[in-house]
Amino acid sequence: MQEQQLMKLEGVVTHCIFENPETGYAVFEVDAGGTDVVVSGNVGSVDNGMSVTVYGRMTTHPSYGEQFKAESCEASLPQDTAALLSYLSSGALPFIGPSTAKKLVKRFGEETLNIIAETPQQLCEIKGITPEKAETISREFHRMYGVREVVAWFARYGLNAQQAVAAYRSFGPRTVEALNQNPYLLCGDPLNLKFSQADGIAGQLNFEQGSRLRVGAGLLYAMRHNAGNGHTCLPRQKLLESTARFLRVPPEEVEQGLTELLGVGELRLRTFDGVDYIYLPDLLSAEEDIAARLGQMSAFPTEPPKTLEHDINVLEFTQGFSYAPLQREAIRLALSSRVMVLTGGPGTGKTTTVNAILGLYEAACDRVALCAPTGRAAKRLSELTGHAASTIHRLLEVDYTSGNVRFIHNEKNLLNFDVIILDEMSMVDAKLFQALLAAARYHCRIIMVGDADQLPSVGPGNVLGEILRAGVVPTVRLTEIFRQAQKSLIVQNAHRIVEGQMPQRGGKTDDFFMIESNGLACQRLVCDLVAIRLPRTYGFDPVRDIQVLCPTKVGPTGSVELNRRLQEILNPPAKGKPQLGGEQGGRILRLGDKVMQIKNDYDIPFERNGAEAGVGAYNGDLGIITGVDVDSRSVTVQMDDRTYTYSADQLAELEPAYAVTVHKSQGSEFPAVIMPVADVPARLCYRNLLYTGVTRARRLCVLAGTTATEKRMVDNVRQNMRYSGLRFLLKDAAGAGQ
């Protein structure tokens, strides 16, 4: 923000129209020298009577007319008795209404706020204010003043009020003092700013480039950044070299910083195969807990049911077909083990095998749970098995009273299940799996089902891959493609990709084909396929049936640009069709748009059939905008059988979803998939990504792009590697249990 380019507005707050204390978003009226101006923006808490200096621009709201859109706001306490009376009468402080406010101002005059802050016991001179109430009033005043102080500090460095409020909730009344002493706290929770932002602020506060705090923060930032890329740990030497490069300090200073962090436990060291690895403590705990529990379960002696072979024969007779040898082996293993993995590609009969395991366990146990990492994966699991399935988060139940993600079911409040069948295991990250295992009863059996060739989890870890590499947990890998699936080029090509072979091209009569194209021509081709060719030829609904899956966000065939073009084509602006957004070229949310939830929101409520039914929307959930309220800047979204209302400060959680990245599509299936394989950055040209995109298609998959890009993706397996110590920890745990 460059303030010289912004307008300046000064005045007194006369009316607070709307305020969200969680985000700092507010709408209020300001008396600017006799002219009332409506101001809106993320500016922090405001109250009647406050003097404000606001920087921003005049905009025109479609319903409310002219408004001053605030970029920053400097607020000061009321300057005279009239403003003071307005402030206290507004209800800003507990136990003080208009009548009490008049008494306070009459008794203490312009010293009223000083007395509230410094000698609140004097407030008891006013009838009705007890010592307890006086203390509460003073405490709330200090909290509000503290928040404003933090907002002002943040504004000086170009940070917004929403960030300030989050920092205050985390660090408390001494936030400004803490940040002045160590601005690198901004890199960690709850803000997780880029290191360069915190480093810039530190420079303004005269921190030296080689300061101990800077080096320590750089190391922690490097570890958190790599955790965001999926790594649970890093080789010690790699961490030292990369951190020294990006901090531009000598390696010995980074070495010293690492020694200090290891000494105080902010980082941990483990050695695997003679190589030192560095962990963040929570990720080491996650992998150690997983290894200990799975190692224990794998070594636990179990006896298969005496009637198992007879029960399998009865299932085959009832269903009218026989299980393949590997399917039968998997069923036996599931019924005679405490833990197992069932893996295999498309068309190999995983669902048939899971249904058999489920049927046999339900006959023997009362309490069997089916779950998956995402809502769409859970819905698909439920459709395939005919049994209720939930997300792991809903199974564990999120505790909404804490600031961090915590689960109601944990090691002190165990889940009441005898068997848990967990599908789409490749998507489960280390911390989520740790939480599930911690909440499982000691005797509970865990059946993990997944495709190891798909992309690993978005969160840190490669749990399924590491379990398979360790060779400790009993595993069956289904490899036979069944006759019906052999007719599908989608299935055949998925297996060809895994084996490093180029997919067959196919034609109009096949369920898979490729069309050569590149650049803007490829963008036009994808739009034409979605809007005209596939609906006309196959009868697909362009919004509900067809999904464009992009390897990348950027470029002419990236998800951002394709979303913009497809929105223009499939849901153009029209009279009577309300929309929000679009300022300075930003994204638009329009009635009828296909949208995706892009982050986990554990406490947004949803309705079913008009009645409140629960809370929570999860990263990757898809829906259609069924209502737009321009006045309140809110939208209503239908996601399967759930209806959500997103308020103004929640809209950032939604993005148009005519095109999404392959990573965001994990756990989902779509009737038709179009995947552009042109202009893909080299770092995203890898086999897992192509395979995952192709296997999201149920009835039709179309690749649009170049053979050269397709070949680079098929040939490249190196990009899938993640640093993790889980396989080593699993082997150690299994050895200790023998």
Buried (B, 14 or more C-beta within 10 A) or exposed (E): EEEEEBEEBEBBBBBBEEBBEEBBBBBBBBBBEEEEBBBBBBBBBBBBBBBBEBBBEEEEBEEEEEBBBBBBBBBEBBEEEEBBBBBBBBBBBEBBEEEBBEBBBEBBEEBBBEBBBEEBEBBBEBEEBEEEBBEBBBEBBBBBBBBBBBBBBBBEBBBBBBBBBBBBBBBEBEBBEBBEEBBBBBBBEBBEBEBEBBBBBBEEEEBEEBBEBBBBBBBBBBBBBBBEEBBBBBBBEBBBEBBBEEBEBEEEBBBBBBEBBBEEEBBBEBEBEEEBBBBBEBBBBBBBBBBBBBBBBBBBEEEEBEEBEEBBEBBBEEEEEEBBEBBBBBBBBBBBBBBBBBBBBBBBBBBBBBBBBBBBBEEBEEBBBBBBBBBBBBBBBBEBBEBEBBBBBBBBBBBEEEEEBBBEBBEEEBBEBBBBBBBBBBBBBBBBBBBBBBBBEEEBBBBBBBBBBBBBBBBBBBBBBBBBBBEBBBBBBBEBBBEEBEEBBBBBBBBBBBEEEBBBBBEEEBBBBBBBBBEEBBBEBBBEBBBEBBBEEBEBEBBEBBBBBBBBBBBBBBBBBBBBBBBEBBBEEEEEEBBBBEEEEEBBBBBBBBBBBBEBBBEBBBBEEEEEEEBBBBBBBBBBBBEBBBEEBBBBBBBEEBBBBBBBBBBEBBBBBBBBBBBBBBBBBBBBBBBBBBBBEEEBBBBBBBBBBBBBBBBBBBBBBBEEBBEBBBEBEEBBEBBBBBBBBBBBBBEEBE
